[in-house]
Amino acid sequence: MLSPVSLRRAGVSFTLCCTLLVGATACNGDDKDSAATPSGTSSAEKQKFAKTRFVANAGLAAGATYQWIVKPFRAGTFRSGADGRKFALVKAGLAGAFTYNRLKAAVRNAQGDPTLAKAVAPLSAGIDALKDLPSKLRKGEGTDSIVNSFDGIINDVKGAGKSAGAEVKDKVPSAGELAKG
């Protein structure tokens, strides 16, 4: 005769086996309905918004460049002896690093759209050349050529975007966004 403890153990074992069997059957990858619906993170979905993300990243880069590099330069804030020169150079250095980061992201976004990728591809070398300029800008070294480099690349990226049907408009990032990079 079976004792209540052995009946309980048999019941628990049977329940556990059934649960494992049902779970293994449910995890079979042959469900055709789930494969037909793309998720929001599929590569097709990422390609769909390539131009939008390019415009957003390039716009932030253009806004940061104008607000914290070009505008203070034209106002004479970077000249030796100018009021607030050191602070303006530090902000410009941060803006330069932010701009470089956003332009690299914009180039990655452009690769998702064939037309945009062709338009932006020649600019990659120019964007890579900006890599060391933020540290020089913070130190106040050769500000004329550095500002012209940033301004020129931004204008080239805007032109490339416009020719590919993705017009870039300046969007000034907040100080918090700028500090995060």
Rosetta silent file (secondary structure, phi, psi, omega in degrees, C-alpha in Angstrom):
SEQUENCE: MLSPVSLRRAGVSFTLCCTLLVGATACNGDDKDSAATPSGTSSAEKQKFAKTRFVANAGLAAGATYQWIVKPFRAGTFRSGADGRKFALVKAGLAGAFTYNRLKAAVRNAQGDPTLAKAVAPLSAGIDALKDLPSKLRKGEGTDSIVNSFDGIINDVKGAGKSAGAEVKDKVPSAGELAKG
SCORE:     score description
SCORE:     0.000 S_00000001
   1 L     0.000  140.225 -178.817    0.000    0.000    0.000 S_00000001
   2 L   -83.104  138.017  177.995    1.275    3.483   -0.865 S_00000001
   3 L   -84.313  160.395  179.744    1.803    5.946    1.912 S_00000001
   4 H   -60.927  -32.121  179.843    0.509    9.535    1.680 S_00000001
   5 H   -67.971  -43.566 -179.358    4.113   10.832    1.427 S_00000001
   6 H   -69.880  -33.007  174.967    4.945    8.652   -1.563 S_00000001
   7 H   -65.191  -42.484  178.253    1.649    9.621   -3.254 S_00000001
   8 H   -61.802  -44.398  178.838    2.478   13.287   -2.731 S_00000001
   9 H   -62.533  -41.136  179.070    5.993   12.775   -4.183 S_00000001
  10 H   -64.311  -41.560  179.030    4.557   10.977   -7.195 S_00000001
  11 H   -64.673  -42.943  178.491    2.055   13.794   -7.732 S_00000001
  12 H   -64.581  -42.309  179.455    4.743   16.478   -7.485 S_00000001
  13 H   -62.926  -43.479  179.461    7.003   14.528   -9.861 S_00000001
  14 H   -63.744  -44.606  179.053    4.182   14.083  -12.373 S_00000001
  15 H   -61.856  -42.696  179.268    3.250   17.795  -12.211 S_00000001
  16 H   -64.158  -42.535  178.753    6.879   18.824  -12.650 S_00000001
  17 H   -63.512  -42.031  178.604    7.319   16.528  -15.667 S_00000001
  18 H   -64.159  -40.986  179.081    4.150   17.867  -17.294 S_00000001
  19 H   -62.666  -44.487  178.773    5.251   21.452  -16.706 S_00000001
  20 H   -64.946  -39.265  179.680    8.630   20.817  -18.282 S_00000001
  21 H   -65.793  -45.374  178.957    7.054   19.041  -21.246 S_00000001
  22 H   -64.757  -41.999  179.104    4.553   21.848  -21.882 S_00000001
  23 H   -63.763  -40.817  179.618    7.272   24.492  -21.481 S_00000001
  24 H   -68.318  -35.997  179.027    9.590   22.738  -23.922 S_00000001
  25 H   -69.613  -39.640 -179.412    6.782   22.355  -26.460 S_00000001
  26 H   -67.574  -26.082 -178.138    5.798   26.026  -26.149 S_00000001
  27 L   -88.102    5.525  178.226    9.381   27.134  -26.803 S_00000001
  28 L   -63.106  132.970 -173.708    9.552   25.349  -30.148 S_00000001
  29 L   -82.717   15.803 -174.213   10.665   27.950  -32.740 S_00000001
  30 L   -92.568   11.640 -179.514    8.273   26.756  -35.499 S_00000001
  31 L   -76.180  109.559 -174.521    5.496   29.278  -34.873 S_00000001
  32 H   -73.991  -26.410 -179.775    5.122   30.980  -38.249 S_00000001
  33 H   -67.049  -38.943 -178.103    2.871   33.785  -36.966 S_00000001
  34 H   -72.401  -26.941  179.004    5.504   35.179  -34.603 S_00000001
  35 H   -76.342  -23.743 -176.352    8.144   35.220  -37.346 S_00000001
  36 H   -79.839  -23.693 -178.881    5.906   37.237  -39.676 S_00000001
  37 L   -96.911  116.531 -179.148    5.463   40.210  -37.337 S_00000001
  38 L   -73.884  146.116  176.276    8.603   42.353  -37.066 S_00000001
  39 L   -86.011  169.663 -178.676    9.552   43.743  -33.700 S_00000001
  40 L   -70.082  -11.401 -177.953   10.390   47.407  -33.141 S_00000001
  41 L  -110.856   11.630  179.277   14.083   46.612  -32.956 S_00000001
  42 L   -68.418  160.924 -178.178   14.425   44.589  -36.156 S_00000001
  43 H   -66.009  -31.051  177.687   16.961   45.741  -38.716 S_00000001
  44 H   -64.605  -39.175  178.846   14.174   46.615  -41.150 S_00000001
  45 H   -67.422  -39.436  179.249   12.660   48.962  -38.567 S_00000001
  46 H   -64.148  -38.612  179.555   16.038   50.580  -37.896 S_00000001
  47 H   -67.112  -31.639 -176.517   16.523   51.224  -41.620 S_00000001
  48 H   -61.785  -32.682 -176.340   13.086   52.813  -41.822 S_00000001
  49 L  -108.251   22.179 -177.198   14.063   55.757  -39.600 S_00000001
  50 H   -61.084  -45.225 -179.002   17.630   56.277  -40.846 S_00000001
  51 H   -66.465  -40.495 -179.258   16.926   59.714  -42.348 S_00000001
  52 H   -62.823  -45.994  179.378   15.021   60.889  -39.291 S_00000001
  53 H   -67.475  -37.007  176.216   17.809   59.890  -36.930 S_00000001
  54 H   -59.494  -48.276 -178.856   20.398   61.400  -39.284 S_00000001
  55 H   -61.431  -41.630 -179.704   18.529   64.719  -39.299 S_00000001
  56 H   -64.669  -48.551 -178.594   18.211   64.695  -35.483 S_00000001
  57 H   -67.421  -43.985  179.251   21.900   63.933  -34.842 S_00000001
  58 H   -66.347  -36.293  177.671   23.207   66.283  -37.525 S_00000001
  59 H   -63.814  -41.602  176.768   20.843   69.021  -36.287 S_00000001
  60 H   -65.017  -40.290  178.544   22.180   68.704  -32.733 S_00000001
  61 H   -63.932  -43.173 -179.815   25.758   68.824  -34.035 S_00000001
  62 H   -65.935  -41.675  179.666   24.984   71.912  -36.121 S_00000001
  63 H   -64.561  -42.815  179.227   23.222   73.660  -33.236 S_00000001
  64 H   -65.123  -41.720  179.773   26.057   72.976  -30.795 S_00000001
  65 H   -62.210  -46.944 -178.050   28.653   74.151  -33.293 S_00000001
  66 H   -67.001  -47.415 -173.550   26.841   77.392  -34.017 S_00000001
  67 H   -67.295  -41.934 -171.084   25.840   78.188  -30.423 S_00000001
  68 H  -113.975   -1.956  177.353   29.092   77.428  -28.621 S_00000001
  69 H  -121.423  -60.561 -174.093   31.819   77.590  -31.276 S_00000001
  70 H   -69.845  -48.886 -177.255   30.952   79.809  -34.253 S_00000001
  71 H   -60.550  -49.064  177.422   28.843   82.450  -32.480 S_00000001
  72 H   -65.144  -33.194  177.911   31.369   83.155  -29.666 S_00000001
  73 H   -63.061  -46.439  179.600   34.197   83.163  -32.205 S_00000001
  74 H   -66.097  -28.817  178.558   32.439   85.785  -34.329 S_00000001
  75 H   -79.585   -7.591  178.550   31.720   87.820  -31.193 S_00000001
  76 L    85.801   13.361 -177.400   35.455   87.857  -30.383 S_00000001
  77 L   -68.945  -23.464 -178.326   35.138   85.851  -27.166 S_00000001
  78 L   -85.941   -7.774 -178.931   38.068   83.596  -28.087 S_00000001
  79 L   -68.729  149.100  179.397   40.524   86.497  -28.511 S_00000001
  80 L   -60.284  129.751  178.798   43.274   86.872  -25.968 S_00000001
  81 L    89.347   -4.358 -179.091   42.180   89.106  -23.095 S_00000001
  82 L   -71.211  147.457  177.556   38.444   88.871  -23.867 S_00000001
  83 L   -65.181  131.140  177.966   36.011   88.678  -20.944 S_00000001
  84 L    73.124   20.029 -176.219   34.978   85.085  -20.261 S_00000001
  85 H   -61.199  -48.597 -176.538   37.510   83.679  -22.726 S_00000001
  86 H   -61.574  -45.606  179.961   38.518   80.645  -20.647 S_00000001
  87 H   -63.652  -41.246  178.598   34.943   79.654  -19.900 S_00000001
  88 H   -64.326  -37.838  178.494   33.943   80.128  -23.550 S_00000001
  89 H   -68.431  -37.318  177.446   36.878   77.960  -24.680 S_00000001
  90 H   -65.833  -45.280  177.511   35.914   75.193  -22.248 S_00000001
  91 H   -62.286  -39.192  178.958   32.307   75.303  -23.468 S_00000001
  92 H   -65.758  -37.436  176.753   33.553   75.303  -27.054 S_00000001
  93 H   -63.902  -43.437  175.833   35.718   72.273  -26.322 S_00000001
  94 H   -62.883  -42.322  178.380   32.723   70.427  -24.866 S_00000001
  95 H   -64.087  -36.340  177.945   30.631   71.483  -27.843 S_00000001
  96 H   -65.037  -42.259  177.671   33.362   70.229  -30.170 S_00000001
  97 H   -66.139  -41.164  177.485   33.391   66.813  -28.506 S_00000001
  98 H   -61.947  -44.768 -179.967   29.580   66.730  -28.595 S_00000001
  99 H   -61.464  -45.832  178.787   29.586   67.711  -32.269 S_00000001
 100 H   -59.041  -45.783 -179.888   32.108   65.014  -33.146 S_00000001
 101 H   -60.524  -47.560 -178.549   30.023   62.414  -31.270 S_00000001
 102 H   -68.916  -35.178  178.195   26.751   63.436  -32.972 S_00000001
 103 H   -67.691  -37.957  176.252   28.358   63.607  -36.429 S_00000001
 104 H   -63.819  -41.034  177.282   29.722   60.072  -36.018 S_00000001
 105 H   -64.848  -39.498  178.922   26.224   58.947  -35.008 S_00000001
 106 H   -63.516  -38.922  178.020   24.754   60.765  -38.023 S_00000001
 107 H   -64.995  -41.617  176.734   27.163   58.952  -40.349 S_00000001
 108 H   -62.320  -39.999  177.988   26.113   55.600  -38.813 S_00000001
 109 H   -65.264  -39.172 -178.586   22.470   56.591  -39.330 S_00000001
 110 H   -62.978  -27.752 -179.945   23.152   57.602  -42.919 S_00000001
 111 L   -67.003  -14.770  177.764   24.407   54.104  -43.666 S_00000001
 112 L   -81.253  -11.246 -179.866   20.824   52.865  -43.217 S_00000001
 113 L  -124.841  120.828 -174.875   19.616   54.789  -46.265 S_00000001
 114 H   -57.292  -42.521 -179.327   21.331   54.154  -49.639 S_00000001
 115 H   -67.015  -44.896 -179.780   20.906   57.700  -50.994 S_00000001
 116 H   -67.070  -37.613  179.313   22.030   59.334  -47.784 S_00000001
 117 H   -61.310  -41.528  178.858   24.958   56.926  -47.435 S_00000001
 118 H   -66.376  -37.182 -177.707   26.284   57.963  -50.870 S_00000001
 119 H   -72.861  -34.483 -174.318   25.915   61.649  -50.039 S_00000001
 120 H   -91.295  -22.632 -175.565   27.611   61.446  -46.632 S_00000001
 121 H   -51.032  -43.767  179.539   30.374   58.929  -47.460 S_00000001
 122 H   -65.486  -15.388 -176.718   32.871   61.544  -48.753 S_00000001
 123 H   -88.185  -10.274 -176.193   32.540   63.476  -45.471 S_00000001
 124 H   -57.519  -42.049 -179.893   33.734   60.653  -43.195 S_00000001
 125 H   -64.344  -40.619  178.344   37.394   61.649  -43.476 S_00000001
 126 H   -65.447  -39.104  178.404   36.571   65.261  -42.613 S_00000001
 127 H   -67.177  -41.868  177.885   34.523   64.207  -39.600 S_00000001
 128 H   -62.328  -30.898  179.563   37.337   61.937  -38.414 S_00000001
 129 H   -68.326  -19.695  179.580   39.711   64.917  -38.684 S_00000001
 130 L   -76.494  -11.251 -172.060   37.619   66.727  -36.050 S_00000001
 131 L   -53.022  -46.007 -175.722   38.512   64.123  -33.419 S_00000001
 132 L   -90.344   -7.189 -175.056   41.502   65.958  -31.876 S_00000001
 133 H   -70.285  -33.910  179.588   40.203   69.496  -32.350 S_00000001
 134 H   -58.953  -39.014  179.594   38.049   69.810  -29.181 S_00000001
 135 H   -68.191  -36.755  176.281   41.090   69.425  -26.922 S_00000001
 136 H   -66.521  -36.985  179.606   42.969   72.043  -28.967 S_00000001
 137 H   -66.103  -40.437  177.891   39.959   74.320  -28.773 S_00000001
 138 H   -61.170  -34.192 -179.252   39.822   74.004  -24.968 S_00000001
 139 H   -82.811  -11.971  179.743   43.470   75.079  -24.830 S_00000001
 140 L    82.683   19.776 -178.858   42.823   78.000  -27.188 S_00000001
 141 L   -84.740  124.715  173.250   45.252   76.754  -29.855 S_00000001
 142 L    50.532   52.125 -174.530   44.617   77.969  -33.415 S_00000001
 143 H   -62.115  -33.095 -179.493   40.984   78.858  -32.883 S_00000001
 144 H   -58.104  -52.980 -176.733   40.563   80.388  -36.357 S_00000001
 145 H   -69.529  -33.753 -179.905   41.332   77.197  -38.238 S_00000001
 146 H   -67.548  -46.685  179.427   39.473   74.998  -35.739 S_00000001
 147 H   -61.432  -42.254  178.768   36.290   77.064  -35.920 S_00000001
 148 H   -64.563  -35.581  177.322   36.487   77.073  -39.706 S_00000001
 149 H   -63.542  -49.288  179.422   36.943   73.268  -39.703 S_00000001
 150 H   -62.124  -46.608 -179.036   33.846   72.708  -37.577 S_00000001
 151 H   -62.209  -42.468 -179.821   31.784   75.215  -39.532 S_00000001
 152 H   -64.153  -45.461  179.588   32.897   73.756  -42.863 S_00000001
 153 H   -64.013  -43.039  179.057   32.110   70.151  -41.923 S_00000001
 154 H   -60.257  -45.076  179.065   28.703   71.135  -40.546 S_00000001
 155 H   -63.819  -36.967  177.051   27.864   72.974  -43.773 S_00000001
 156 H   -65.522  -42.095  179.137   29.033   69.963  -45.815 S_00000001
 157 H   -65.399  -42.017  177.184   26.863   67.595  -43.763 S_00000001
 158 H   -60.895  -43.834  178.961   23.873   69.914  -44.145 S_00000001
 159 H   -64.249  -41.109  178.533   24.438   70.057  -47.904 S_00000001
 160 H   -64.482  -42.121  178.303   24.785   66.280  -48.169 S_00000001
 161 H   -63.590  -43.420 -179.831   21.594   65.784  -46.199 S_00000001
 162 H   -63.352  -40.308  179.951   19.696   68.288  -48.331 S_00000001
 163 H   -67.624  -22.137  179.503   20.864   66.619  -51.551 S_00000001
 164 L   -99.151    7.387  178.244   19.571   63.270  -50.227 S_00000001
 165 L    83.699   20.228  179.511   16.200   64.687  -49.180 S_00000001
 166 L  -128.213   80.618 -176.382   17.014   64.993  -45.473 S_00000001
 167 L   -69.370  130.108 -177.275   17.261   68.701  -44.714 S_00000001
 168 L  -100.776  128.292  176.119   19.153   69.418  -41.499 S_00000001
 169 L  -118.006  143.949 -179.469   18.129   72.337  -39.296 S_00000001
 170 L   -60.231  135.040  173.510   20.100   73.580  -36.295 S_00000001
 171 L  -134.328  109.715 -177.244   18.841   72.317  -32.943 S_00000001
 172 L   -74.193  120.297  178.013   20.728   73.730  -29.977 S_00000001
 173 L   -74.083  156.119  177.332   21.259   71.035  -27.344 S_00000001
 174 L   -72.048  165.804  178.336   20.767   71.854  -23.683 S_00000001
 175 H   -62.242  -33.708  177.510   23.774   72.313  -21.425 S_00000001
 176 H   -65.222  -43.916  177.521   22.965   68.914  -19.879 S_00000001
 177 H   -63.546  -39.591 -179.245   23.040   67.199  -23.277 S_00000001
 178 H   -64.641  -42.118 -179.118   26.268   68.960  -24.077 S_00000001
 179 H   -68.219  -33.830  178.864   27.890   67.818  -20.846 S_00000001
 180 H   -70.446  -27.663  179.305   26.788   64.201  -21.397 S_00000001
 181 L    88.253    0.000    0.000   28.411   64.190  -24.841 S_00000001
